[in-house]
Amino acid sequence: MSLLPFKKKTVETGPAPVNPAVEAFLKGYSIEVMPRTAEKVESFGDLLPKGTRVYIAHIDGTPIEDMVATAARLRDEGFDPMPHFPARIIKDAATLEDWVNRYSSEAGVTQGLILAGGVAEPVGEFHCSMQLLETGIFDRAGFKRLHVAGHPEGNKDIDPDGSDKNVMDALRWKQKFRETTDADMALATQFCFDAGPVIEWANALKTAGVEIPVHIGVAGPAKLQTLIKFAIACGVGPSLKVLQKRAMDVTKLLLPYEPNEFITELAEYKAAHPDFNIEQVHFFPLGGIKTNAAWVTENGGASGVPANQA
């Protein structure tokens, strides 16, 4: 069953009209890079709308100097850098404060994604995002925005029994923290592929009293095999079935995955329910940032116009 049309070039009729719900839903989208992938981008202004929030993933082993340099470059090019702060690779409070001060003084950073991190064993005294927030370092540094992780499909590292008890306890703690900090907060989620369970999860959060806005994770266009590999590695659960079903269709097996249906369904729901707590889209450019940005430019109307074309 086809959903509302995305903008596609055709020889006969020219570009199809952009879906206004999708255009509105993609406004202010964010995207993720690593220092080594950022080095391959000649100009972010050729790819991204002016002021786009760009998360900088901090993979274990990446020198802080490279992270700060990437943030400074993005700031200089007119974008809004948001580095990751993974608790399990930060040795102690002094290290955290040093990182925060360097980001602030050298790159003008005022926001961060605070998360546990993907390593199994902490290198020091921190093992979860709440411990980083409790230090008060971000507030003292005047950070204006703090994002934390959201898990629409649960997280077996946090809840090994398959429930969502510990995840929900953590979200309730973060909801209380939100009421004490001056920073704006949001939940930046793992990428998903099935809109129905995401809508149910987001609505259930509000019912549970968690009113932190959601920035939904979306996998950008990529080869199907690449997405399945990342989905398994990142613990994406129920919606992995969407990819597996696609892999069984020989007519689609060799075609790149694009998030058209997922985004359209969420966008249409948001248009029909303006108070829906999914506030923005956050892209994981698993097929490359250039490919991802081109897809948004093609399908997002005014929301996808690169800075150098505006």
Disulfide bonds with the S-S distance in Angstrom:
none
